[in-house]
């Protein structure tokens, strides 16, 4: 009986030690929490979404607001050299709106589109903290917030019915902003008046923190020329507009002060009549590319400073054989379109880095956004189905 008892005790003792060691290894993970958090914050969103299944502690950590903010800051610094590009095009046969992502050195991947396919038109603005806004022009009456990296979206209900066309409104212009003090993503919906209007533009503001719209008091009178903001700098949106004063009608920039919730006019760079221009974000500043239409065109790069105004940063080129400049990335690469498609152009080496053409895309339908992925989610977001 004694050997049997000893053998049984040995088995029970071995099992107990093994289970205890396994639990300890899983819970402690051999590394301090701070180091684990730092390592995880350097990983791409796709990897982190898989790592949420490792254990409850990792799932809880990856969902914390502080971790999400830290991850986005690290993504911003890591992606300065190789930007991801969100591409919006129209299909030549079906006329459907196609949304794609280019992550160098990978190929272009079509994304699941969260916008209602039965609507004939769609515009895109952003991104802010990895979130973009899709809406239907000219009235912005269907608004969807979308995180492409998380594959989640949310339809935003409107405050009230759309004003009648005869009410003096031309269209609605949409912009995104971010209030860092309140940690709140904002949608701005500006009702644009005609060039001869004398009344301030009605403005509606949506808070993703409070999940509601409110009418914003506005004293600015101007004629905004596009259905989206032209650029977003550190959470602050800018528009191009015509304003009328004692001098007459002239082009100005309109900036939204996120803290004070008011609009302000800024001077616009004067250009020649035949000069083309494109607003871009350069080193977290508002920039503008200007060029003249010809076979070998140089591109002037301008940057605006709040105190000194516009100053010329550099001249790049010559660029050969392009029809238009689609945009510019944070790292200075220029996206240009010609008869063969869309090209990613390195102005330093004067060479083409990549072709960004989407199959069956309509010429001149390309809209590109310099994209930074994030883990940010808005309450009520759901998974985008194929």
Secondary structure, DSSP 8 states (H G I E B T S, - for coil): -HHHHHHHHHHHHHHHHHHHHHHHHHHHTTS-HHHHHHHHTTS-HHHHHHHTTT-HHHHHHHHSHHHHHHHHHHHHHHTSSS-EEEEEEEBTTT--EEEEEEETTS--EE----S-TTSS--EEEEEETTEEEEE-TTTT-SEEEEETTTTEEEEE--SS----GGGTEEEEEEEEEEETTTTEEEEEEEEEE-TT--S---EEEEETTTTEEEEE------EE-SSB-SEEETTEEEEEEEEE-SS-EEEEEEEEETTTTEEEEEE-----TTEEEEEEEETTEEEEEEEESSSEEEEEEEEEETTTEEEEEEEEEEEES-SEEEEE-TTS-EEEEETTEEEEEETTTTEEEEE---TTB-TT--EEEEE-------TT-EE---
